[in-house]
Amino acid sequence: LPIRSVTVLEQNSTFVAMAGQDQLAVGVISHYLREGLYRHAQTAVLQFIEKYGSDPVLVFWKAFALVLEEQLPEAIRELEGVSEKDHLVVSVPLLLIQAHKRCKVVDRDAVQKYESQVRSRRQTCSDKALYFASMTLWLLGKNDKAREYVDKMLKKSPSSVEGVILRGWVDLTSNREAFVKKANKIFEEVLNNMESPLPVMALIGSAKCYYVRENYNQSLELLNKAIVSYPSFLPALTDKLAVLLAQQEWEQVAETIQRILIHNINCLEAHKCQVLNLLVYERRGNEAAAKIGELIHLVDRFEPKNHKLYFKLSTTLARLSCKNLLILQQTGTLLERARALVPRSPEYATELAYQALLQENVQEATKLYKEAFTMDETSVPALTGLIHCQILEGHFAEAEQQLEFLNELHSSIGKQSSLTYLAALLDHHQLREKERIIALLDETAQLHFTQLKGVPISWEYYEILNPDFIIRMVRLMLCQADTEPLKPGEAAPNVLKKAAGMLAPLIETAQGIQDATYLLARIKYLAGDSESAQQLLEKCLESNPTHTPSYLLMARIHLHQEDYKLCSQVLEIGLSYNFEIQNHPIYHLVRGKNNKLQGSYSLALDALQTAIKLISSKEDPKFKQVNGSLQDLSQTDQVTIYLELVDTHLLLNQPSEASKVMQAAVEHFSGTPHEMRVQIANADLLIHHGNADEAL
């Protein structure tokens, strides 16, 4: 689109009527509308009305925000008041169509009337009217239609800078690479053919093009120009924050946040990034929880009707929570705010159920998933959640039947990572072949990480990344690995390599996620690198001294190194910080082996018998209270607990008791991949009893 020697904004610019800072007005208002901050847009409009008077264009933008905020009667009244203004003759009926279609009871006659007005008026209207019609369609997400209108406008006024810039934005937000390239050329042509101050929307648009194409340095250069030229234009600073976040320049992110808060202490984007910084970089979960409380207060104050914002904040933060109960209380509050605004949303009910699962409240999650399913019987997420609950509650046959149904349903549209994960989880709980479980988890990871392709590190990235899901995948994968570390010179098995590969994106982009650090420590330990494992565990315990799994793994490392005293000390420290550590079977397995190796057989017997009781009663609520108790207990660990107990009975000269435990193990692991290990141990026991023939 050629620009005919334009060196300054045309004197008949649409917004000149509002005085000197016209382009800032359209820039600020359109920014808030694009970002879904509709009350912010209304507030900005009111500020401009205070400054320039009740311009019809400003009234229109206020009505636009009201429509998107679902304040429909008020929006319709405002629009009807400016419907005959020359430059709004097409955009007003376009927006009125949207307003009426969003009403609970749609006035079909009104919709037809406004559709007729659009058809007749667009043929003869002015270039300004075409401009506003295009902008209306663009902000409603109708890019193809918006392009038609702005192209028609540019045929009438080919040197209109604002029209050319709008065309650039329409192309930029069309989510197609070819259009992004076109947009970049448009913005560059505007910037190269004009004198300072350059149009702020062209600067921001060009910066966004480079951001989308991951040329972050060039994007920053343009944003810095915008900030210098227009110091009061807050979107330039928040866009800079987004670029720095994509680069993971966390120190500069923190500096930019402070700069924004000096400009506007209530800026939601700055407060959101503060929370993100605390969670994914600084490992300060409890402080993040308090900061989320402040964020909730700000949303209540500045976006009280924005159920989508409440929901988005809740979903992303819950997945970054590492099951921190303080954070989950806050995400629950955000979700309840969203549900209060839209009580019958199956999506919101499903998310509430998911967050109940994060708190290991399977009963409540089941109830909520059923509630969501009654709202929408086609809801795949709700049915998927129900299957997850059925597996955790031991209803395997029912879960398998439902899973087969869902897999058939999705056979035509491709597999989903959530379904392949549930298949792996079901196989794990039914003690099926490890190779099959590993293959399913590998497929799950590939499906999951494909979704992140082309997404820059951002709030949206962390929502899609879903650290909680990755943690669950890796835990389940490690449950298929041997529990003893490799010996020097041994090659790492495939299962450890795959687990490390799954964890890598999380370690790279969210180093503050404690569970990721812990799982990396487990992988290092099993790969024979105890030193690195200990360093990682020390990091975990430094940021959270109550983290039970870290104490258990540290104790295992000391036990493997035959440092029995340190092993006991670590278990005691873990118990002093979190009394519920004793509800974990691994705690009693390590304590039992440690006592047995030191000759304290009676103490070892007590510990191992407690471990057996715990793994025999997984439905006991106490068993579920410790982080990772279900996920970290591998099939191999379960066999080991039985066999260690058999050996301890023999050391105490209790052969009949040893035989009873062995028989229980034979029955429990019959038909599983561990059957052979148990049968060999049983044969050894029979030989110990002098029954060589029976052993053979």
C-alpha positions in Angstrom: 0.0 0.0 0.0 1.9 3.1 -1.2 2.0 6.2 0.9 2.2 9.3 -1.2 5.0 11.4 0.3 3.4 11.7 3.6 5.7 13.5 6.1 3.2 14.5 8.8 -0.3 13.3 9.8 -3.0 14.6 7.5 -4.7 17.7 8.8 -8.1 16.0 8.4 -7.2 13.1 10.7 -10.2 11.6 12.4 -8.9 12.3 15.9 -7.6 15.8 15.4 -10.9 17.1 16.8 -9.9 15.7 20.1 -6.7 17.9 20.2 -3.0 17.3 20.0 -2.7 13.8 21.4 -5.2 12.2 19.1 -3.2 9.1 18.1 -2.5 8.4 21.8 -6.3 8.2 22.4 -6.9 5.6 19.7 -3.8 3.8 20.8 -4.7 3.5 24.4 -8.4 2.7 23.8 -7.7 0.1 21.1 -5.0 -1.5 23.3 -7.3 -2.1 26.2 -10.0 -3.4 23.9 -7.6 -5.8 22.3 -6.3 -7.0 25.6 -9.8 -7.7 26.9 -9.6 -4.9 29.6 -13.0 -3.4 28.9 -13.4 -1.4 32.1 -10.0 0.0 31.5 -11.1 1.1 28.1 -14.2 2.8 29.6 -12.0 4.6 32.1 -9.6 5.8 29.4 -12.6 7.1 27.4 -13.9 9.0 30.3 -10.5 10.6 30.9 -10.4 11.8 27.2 -14.0 13.1 27.5 -12.9 15.1 30.5 -10.1 16.5 28.5 -11.7 17.1 25.1 -15.4 17.1 25.7 -18.1 14.5 24.7 -16.9 13.8 21.2 -19.2 11.2 19.4 -16.2 9.1 18.7 -15.4 8.8 22.4 -19.0 7.9 23.2 -18.8 5.2 20.5 -15.6 3.7 22.1 -17.3 3.8 25.5 -20.3 1.9 24.1 -17.9 -0.6 22.4 -16.3 -1.4 25.7 -19.8 -1.8 27.3 -20.8 -4.3 24.6 -17.8 -6.4 25.2 -18.3 -6.2 29.0 -21.9 -7.4 28.4 -23.5 -4.2 29.7 -25.8 -4.4 26.8 -28.8 -2.1 27.6 -26.5 0.8 28.4 -24.3 0.2 25.4 -27.4 0.2 23.1 -28.6 3.5 24.5 -25.2 5.1 24.0 -24.9 3.8 20.4 -28.4 5.0 19.5 -27.4 8.5 20.6 -24.5 8.8 18.1 -26.0 6.6 15.3 -26.5 9.5 12.8 -23.0 11.0 13.1 -21.4 11.0 9.6 -18.2 9.1 10.4 -20.1 6.5 12.6 -22.9 5.7 10.2 -21.6 2.2 9.5 -19.7 1.4 12.7 -22.7 2.1 15.0 -25.1 -0.4 13.2 -22.2 -3.0 13.1 -21.8 -2.7 16.8 -25.5 -2.7 17.5 -25.8 -6.0 15.6 -23.3 -7.4 18.0 -25.0 -5.9 21.0 -28.4 -7.4 20.1 -27.0 -10.8 19.2 -25.4 -11.0 22.7 -28.7 -10.3 24.5 -30.4 -13.2 26.2 -33.5 -12.6 24.0 -32.4 -11.5 20.6 -34.5 -8.8 18.8 -34.4 -10.3 15.3 -36.1 -7.3 13.8 -33.5 -4.9 15.2 -30.7 -7.1 13.9 -32.2 -7.2 10.4 -32.8 -3.4 10.5 -29.1 -2.8 11.4 -27.8 -5.3 8.8 -29.9 -3.5 6.2 -28.4 -0.2 7.3 -24.8 -1.5 7.0 -25.5 -2.9 3.5 -26.9 0.4 2.2 -24.6 2.9 4.0 -21.3 1.2 3.2 -21.8 2.0 -0.5 -21.9 5.7 -0.1 -20.3 6.6 3.2 -17.2 8.7 3.7 -13.7 7.5 4.1 -13.8 8.3 7.8 -16.9 6.1 8.1 -15.1 3.2 6.3 -12.2 3.7 8.7 -14.3 3.4 11.8 -16.2 0.4 10.3 -12.9 -1.4 9.6 -11.6 -0.6 13.1 -14.9 -1.9 14.6 -14.7 -5.2 12.7 -11.0 -5.5 13.6 -11.6 -5.1 17.3 -14.4 -7.6 17.1 -12.0 -10.1 15.6 -13.4 -10.1 12.1 -10.1 -9.4 10.3 -11.1 -10.4 6.8 -14.1 -8.1 6.8 -12.0 -5.3 8.4 -9.5 -5.7 5.6 -12.2 -5.2 3.0 -13.4 -2.0 4.6 -9.9 -0.4 5.1 -8.9 -1.3 1.5 -12.0 0.5 0.3 -11.2 3.5 2.5 -7.6 3.6 1.1 -8.9 3.6 -2.4 -10.6 6.9 -1.6 -7.8 8.3 0.6 -4.5 6.4 -0.3 -2.3 8.8 1.6 -4.3 8.4 4.9 -1.6 7.4 7.5 -4.2 6.2 10.0 -5.8 4.0 7.3 -2.5 2.5 6.3 -1.6 1.9 10.0 -4.9 0.2 10.6 -4.4 -2.0 7.6 -1.0 -3.0 9.1 -2.7 -3.9 12.4 -5.4 -5.9 10.7 -2.7 -8.0 8.9 -0.6 -8.3 12.0 -3.4 -9.8 14.0 -4.6 -12.2 11.3 -2.4 -15.0 12.8 -0.9 -15.9 9.4 2.8 -15.5 8.7 2.3 -14.0 5.2 0.1 -11.3 6.6 2.6 -10.5 9.4 5.3 -10.0 6.7 2.9 -7.6 4.9 2.2 -5.8 8.1 5.9 -5.3 8.8 6.4 -3.8 5.4 3.5 -1.4 5.9 4.7 -0.2 9.3 8.3 0.2 8.0 7.1 2.3 5.0 5.1 4.6 7.4 8.1 5.0 9.7 10.5 5.6 6.9 8.4 8.2 5.2 7.5 10.4 8.2 9.3 12.8 10.4 9.4 12.8 14.2 7.4 12.3 16.2 6.6 9.0 14.4 3.0 7.7 14.8 2.9 5.7 18.0 0.6 3.0 16.5 3.1 2.4 13.7 6.0 2.1 16.2 4.0 -0.3 18.4 2.8 -2.2 15.4 6.2 -2.6 13.9 7.6 -3.7 17.4 4.8 -6.3 17.6 5.7 -7.7 14.2 9.3 -8.2 15.3 8.1 -9.7 18.6 5.8 -12.2 16.7 8.8 -13.2 14.5 11.0 -13.5 17.6 13.3 -10.7 16.7 13.2 -9.3 20.2 16.2 -6.9 20.0 14.6 -5.0 17.1 11.3 -5.0 18.9 12.9 -3.4 21.9 14.6 -0.8 19.9 11.2 0.4 18.4 9.5 0.2 21.8 12.2 2.4 23.3 11.7 4.9 20.6 8.0 4.9 21.4 8.7 5.3 25.1 11.0 8.3 24.5 8.6 10.0 22.1 5.4 9.3 24.1 6.4 8.9 27.8 2.8 8.9 28.9 1.8 6.0 26.6 1.7 3.1 29.0 1.1 0.3 26.4 4.6 0.9 25.1 6.0 0.0 28.5 3.8 -3.1 29.0 4.7 -4.3 25.5 8.4 -3.8 26.5 7.7 -5.9 29.5 6.3 -8.7 27.3 9.5 -8.7 25.1 11.8 -8.8 28.2 9.7 -11.7 29.5 10.1 -13.6 26.2 13.8 -13.1 26.5 13.7 -14.3 30.1 15.6 -11.2 31.2 14.2 -11.4 34.7 16.3 -8.6 36.2 15.2 -6.2 33.5 11.6 -7.5 33.9 11.7 -6.5 37.6 13.2 -3.0 36.7 10.5 -2.4 34.0 7.8 -3.4 36.4 8.9 -0.8 38.9 9.1 1.8 36.2 5.5 1.0 35.1 4.3 1.1 38.7 5.7 4.6 39.1 3.7 5.6 36.1 0.6 3.7 37.2 0.6 1.9 40.5 -2.5 0.0 39.6 -1.3 -1.5 36.3 -2.6 -5.0 36.1 0.1 -6.2 33.7 2.9 -5.1 36.0 1.3 -6.9 39.0 0.7 -10.0 36.9 4.4 -10.1 35.9 5.4 -9.5 39.6 3.5 -12.7 40.5 5.1 -14.6 37.6 8.6 -13.4 38.6 8.0 -14.7 42.1 6.8 -18.1 41.0 8.9 -19.1 38.0 12.2 -17.3 38.8 12.6 -16.4 42.4 11.1 -19.5 44.1 9.0 -17.4 46.5 5.6 -19.2 46.5 4.2 -17.8 49.8 5.1 -14.2 48.7 3.5 -14.9 45.4 0.3 -16.0 47.2 0.2 -12.7 49.0 0.8 -10.8 45.8 -2.1 -12.7 44.1 -4.3 -11.4 46.9 -3.3 -7.8 45.9 -4.0 -8.7 42.2 -7.5 -10.0 43.1 -8.2 -6.6 44.8 -7.1 -4.7 41.7 -9.2 -6.8 39.4 -12.2 -6.4 41.8 -11.6 -2.6 41.6 -10.8 -2.1 38.0 -12.3 -5.0 36.0 -15.1 -6.2 38.3 -17.3 -7.7 35.4 -14.4 -9.4 33.6 -15.1 -13.1 34.2 -12.6 -14.1 31.5 -9.8 -12.2 33.2 -10.6 -13.8 36.6 -10.6 -17.2 34.9 -7.4 -16.8 33.0 -5.5 -15.6 36.0 -6.9 -18.6 38.0 -6.0 -21.3 35.5 -2.4 -20.1 34.8 -1.6 -19.5 38.5 -3.0 -22.9 39.6 -0.8 -24.7 37.1 2.2 -22.8 38.4 1.3 -23.3 42.1 3.3 -26.5 42.8 0.2 -27.4 44.8 1.0 -24.6 47.3 -2.2 -24.4 49.3 -1.9 -20.6 49.9 -1.7 -20.1 46.1 -4.6 -22.5 45.4 -6.8 -20.7 47.9 -6.2 -17.5 45.9 -6.8 -19.2 42.5 -10.0 -20.6 44.0 -11.1 -17.1 44.9 -10.4 -15.9 41.4 -12.4 -18.8 40.0 -15.4 -18.2 42.3 -15.4 -14.6 41.1 -15.7 -15.8 37.5 -18.4 -18.3 38.4 -20.4 -15.7 40.3 -20.5 -13.7 37.0 -21.3 -16.8 34.8 -22.8 -19.4 37.1 -23.7 -21.9 34.4 -20.3 -22.2 32.7 -19.2 -25.8 32.3 -15.7 -24.6 31.6 -15.5 -22.8 34.9 -17.0 -25.8 36.8 -14.5 -28.1 35.2 -11.6 -25.9 36.2 -12.9 -25.8 39.8 -12.8 -29.6 39.8 -9.3 -29.6 38.4 -8.1 -27.4 41.2 -9.8 -29.7 43.7 -7.6 -32.5 42.3 -4.6 -30.3 42.7 -5.5 -30.2 46.4 -5.9 -34.1 46.2 -9.6 -33.8 47.1 -10.7 -36.5 44.7 -14.2 -36.7 46.1 -14.9 -33.0 45.6 -13.3 -33.1 42.2 -15.6 -36.0 41.2 -18.7 -34.0 42.3 -17.6 -30.9 40.4 -16.8 -32.8 37.2 -20.2 -34.4 37.3 -21.8 -30.9 37.8 -19.9 -29.6 34.7 -20.9 -32.7 32.7 -24.6 -32.1 33.5 -24.2 -28.5 32.2 -22.7 -29.8 28.9 -22.9 -33.5 28.2 -20.5 -33.0 25.2 -17.7 -31.6 27.5 -14.6 -33.7 26.9 -12.6 -31.9 29.6 -15.3 -32.8 32.2 -15.4 -36.5 31.1 -11.6 -36.6 31.0 -11.5 -35.3 34.6 -14.1 -37.9 35.7 -11.9 -40.7 34.3 -8.9 -39.3 36.1 -10.9 -39.4 39.4 -12.1 -43.0 38.7 -8.4 -44.1 38.2 -7.4 -42.4 41.5 -10.3 -44.0 43.3 -9.5 -47.5 41.9 -12.5 -47.8 39.6 -10.3 -49.2 36.8 -12.8 -51.1 34.8 -15.2 -48.1 34.5 -12.3 -45.8 33.7 -11.0 -48.1 31.0 -14.5 -48.3 29.4 -14.9 -44.5 29.4 -11.3 -44.0 28.1 -12.0 -46.4 25.1 -15.1 -44.4 24.3 -13.2 -41.1 24.3 -10.4 -42.5 22.2 -12.9 -43.7 19.6 -14.5 -40.2 19.7 -11.2 -38.6 19.0 -9.9 -41.1 16.4 -11.0 -38.8 13.6 -9.6 -35.6 15.0 -6.3 -36.8 16.4 -5.0 -37.8 19.8 -5.0 -35.6 22.9 -2.2 -35.6 25.5 -4.7 -35.7 28.4 -6.1 -39.1 27.1 -2.7 -40.7 26.4 -1.6 -39.7 29.9 -4.7 -41.2 31.5 -4.0 -44.4 29.5 -0.5 -44.5 31.0 -1.8 -43.8 34.5 -4.4 -46.5 34.3 -1.8 -49.0 33.1 0.5 -48.0 36.0 -2.2 -48.5 38.6 -3.0 -51.9 37.1 0.7 -52.8 37.2 0.9 -53.4 33.4 4.0 -53.6 31.2 6.5 -50.8 31.8 7.4 -50.6 28.1 3.8 -49.8 27.2 3.5 -47.1 29.9 6.8 -45.5 28.8 5.6 -45.4 25.1 2.3 -43.8 26.2 4.1 -41.2 28.2 6.5 -40.5 25.4 3.5 -39.9 23.1 1.9 -37.7 25.7 5.0 -35.5 25.9 5.2 -35.1 22.1 1.5 -34.2 21.9 1.8 -31.7 24.8 4.9 -29.9 23.7 3.7 -29.5 20.1 1.2 -27.0 21.4 4.0 -24.7 22.5 5.5 -24.3 19.0 5.7 -20.7 18.1 4.4 -19.4 21.4 6.8 -16.8 23.0 7.4 -17.0 26.8 4.4 -15.2 28.2 1.4 -15.6 30.4 -0.2 -17.7 27.6 3.0 -19.8 27.3 2.9 -20.8 31.0 -0.8 -21.7 30.7 -0.1 -24.0 27.8 3.1 -25.3 29.3 1.1 -26.4 32.3 3.9 -27.2 34.7 1.6 -29.4 36.9 0.9 -31.7 33.9 4.6 -32.0 33.1 5.4 -32.8 36.7 2.8 -35.6 36.7 4.2 -37.0 33.4 7.7 -37.1 34.7 6.7 -38.6 38.1 4.9 -41.4 36.3 7.8 -41.9 33.9 10.3 -42.2 36.9 8.0 -44.7 38.5 8.9 -47.0 35.6 12.7 -46.6 36.3 14.7 -48.8 38.7 15.0 -47.3 42.2 18.7 -48.0 42.6 21.2 -45.6 40.9 23.4 -46.7 38.1 26.9 -47.9 38.8 29.9 -46.0 37.4 30.3 -46.6 33.7 26.7 -47.8 33.1 24.8 -46.1 30.3 21.7 -44.2 31.3 18.5 -46.2 30.4 15.9 -44.8 28.0 13.4 -44.1 30.7 15.8 -41.6 32.4 16.6 -39.9 29.1 12.9 -39.5 28.3 12.1 -38.2 31.8 15.0 -35.6 31.5 13.7 -34.6 28.0 10.2 -34.0 29.4 11.5 -31.9 32.2 13.9 -29.8 30.1 11.4 -27.1 28.8 10.2 -26.6 32.4 13.8 -26.3 33.8 14.7 -23.8 31.0 11.7 -21.5 31.4 10.5 -21.9 35.0 13.5 -22.5 37.2 11.5 -21.5 40.3 9.2 -24.5 40.0 10.4 -26.5 43.0 9.0 -29.9 41.9 10.9 -29.6 38.7 14.1 -29.1 40.6 13.3 -32.1 42.8 12.5 -34.4 39.9 15.8 -33.3 38.1 17.5 -34.3 41.4 15.8 -37.8 41.2 17.0 -38.2 37.6 20.6 -37.2 38.6 20.5 -39.6 41.5 19.3 -42.6 39.4 21.8 -41.7 36.7 24.6 -42.1 39.3 25.3 -38.4 39.9 24.6 -38.2 43.6 26.6 -35.0 44.1 24.5 -33.0 41.6 21.3 -34.5 43.1 22.3 -33.3 46.5 23.0 -29.8 45.3 19.6 -29.6 43.7 17.9 -30.9 46.8 19.6 -28.3 48.9 18.1 -25.7 46.6 14.7 -27.2 47.1 15.0 -27.2 50.9 16.4 -23.7 51.0 13.3 -22.3 49.4 10.9 -24.7 51.1 12.2 -26.5 54.3 8.9 -28.5 54.5 9.3 -30.2 51.1 8.8 -33.9 52.1 10.0 -35.6 48.8 13.4 -33.8 49.0 14.1 -35.2 52.5 13.1 -38.7 51.4 15.4 -38.6 48.4 18.3 -37.0 50.4 17.9 -39.9 52.9 18.0 -42.4 50.1 21.2 -40.9 48.8 22.9 -41.2 52.2 21.6 -44.7 52.6 23.1 -45.6 49.2 26.4 -44.0 50.2 26.2 -46.2 53.4 26.2 -43.0 55.6 23.6 -44.4 58.0 23.9 -41.6 60.6 23.3 -38.9 58.0 20.4 -40.9 56.6 18.7 -41.0 60.1 19.4 -37.3 60.7 17.8 -36.3 57.4 14.7 -38.3 58.2 14.5 -36.7 61.6 14.8 -33.2 60.2 12.1 -34.0 57.6 9.8 -35.2 60.4 10.5 -32.1 62.5 9.4 -29.8 59.5 6.5 -31.9 58.3 5.0 -34.5 60.6 3.0 -36.0 57.8 6.2 -37.4 56.2 5.5 -40.5 58.2 2.4 -41.1 56.1 4.7 -41.8 53.1 5.7 -45.5 52.5 9.1 -44.4 51.3 9.8 -42.8 54.7 9.3 -46.2 56.3 11.2 -48.2 53.6 14.3 -46.0 54.0 14.1 -46.1 57.8 13.6 -49.8 57.7 16.5 -50.5 55.4 18.7 -48.1 57.4 17.9 -49.8 60.7 18.3 -53.3 59.2 21.8 -52.4 57.8 22.8 -51.2 61.2 21.6 -54.4 62.9 18.5 -52.9 64.5 16.1 -55.6 63.1 13.2 -55.0 65.5 13.1 -51.3 64.5 13.4 -52.2 60.9 10.5 -54.6 61.2 8.2 -52.0 62.7 9.1 -49.5 59.9 8.6 -52.0 57.1 5.3 -53.3 58.5 4.0 -49.7 58.6 5.1 -49.3 55.0 3.1 -52.4 54.0 0.0 -51.1 55.8 0.2 -47.8 53.9 0.6 -49.3 50.5 -2.3 -51.7 51.3 -4.6 -48.9 52.2 -4.0 -46.2 49.5 -7.6 -45.0 50.0 -6.8 -43.8 53.5 -6.9 -40.0 53.4 -3.7 -39.8 55.4 -1.9 -41.5 52.6 -2.8 -38.7 50.2 -1.8 -35.8 52.4 1.9 -35.9 51.5 3.1 -34.2 48.3 3.8 -36.9 45.7 2.9 -39.9 47.9 0.9 -41.5 45.1 3.1 -40.4 42.2 6.5 -41.2 43.7 5.7 -44.7 44.9 6.9 -46.9 42.0 6.0 -50.6 41.4 9.6 -51.4 42.1 9.4 -49.7 45.5 6.3 -51.7 46.4 8.0 -55.0 45.6 11.1 -53.9 47.6 9.0 -53.1 50.7 7.6 -56.7 50.7 11.0 -58.3 50.1 12.8 -56.2 52.7 10.1 -57.3 55.2 10.6 -60.9 54.3 14.4 -60.6 54.8 13.9 -58.8 58.1 11.6 -61.6 59.4 14.3 -64.1 58.5 17.0 -62.1 60.3 14.8 -62.2 63.4 14.4 -65.9 63.0 10.7 -65.7 62.1 10.4 -68.0 59.1 6.7 -68.6 59.3 6.1 -64.8 59.2 8.5 -64.4 56.3 6.5 -67.0 54.4 3.2 -65.2 55.1 4.6 -61.9 53.7 6.0 -63.7 50.7 2.7 -65.4 49.9 1.0 -62.0 50.1 3.6 -60.6 47.7 3.1 -63.5 45.2 -0.6 -62.8 45.2 -0.3 -59.0 45.0 2.1 -59.0 42.1 0.7 -62.0 40.1 0.3 -61.1 36.5 2.4 -58.0 36.7 5.8 -57.2 35.3 7.3 -57.8 38.8 5.9 -61.3 39.0 9.3 -62.9 38.0 11.3 -60.9 40.7 8.8 -62.0 43.4 8.9 -65.7 42.2 12.7 -65.7 42.3 12.7 -64.3 45.8 10.1 -66.9 46.8 12.3 -69.7 45.4 15.2 -68.3 47.5 13.0 -68.4 50.6 11.9 -72.0 49.9 15.6 -73.0 49.5 16.2 -71.2 52.9 13.5 -73.4 54.4 15.1 -76.5 52.8 12.4 -77.0 50.1 14.8 -77.2 47.1 12.4 -79.3 45.0 9.5 -76.9 45.5 11.7 -74.0 44.7 12.6 -75.7 41.4 
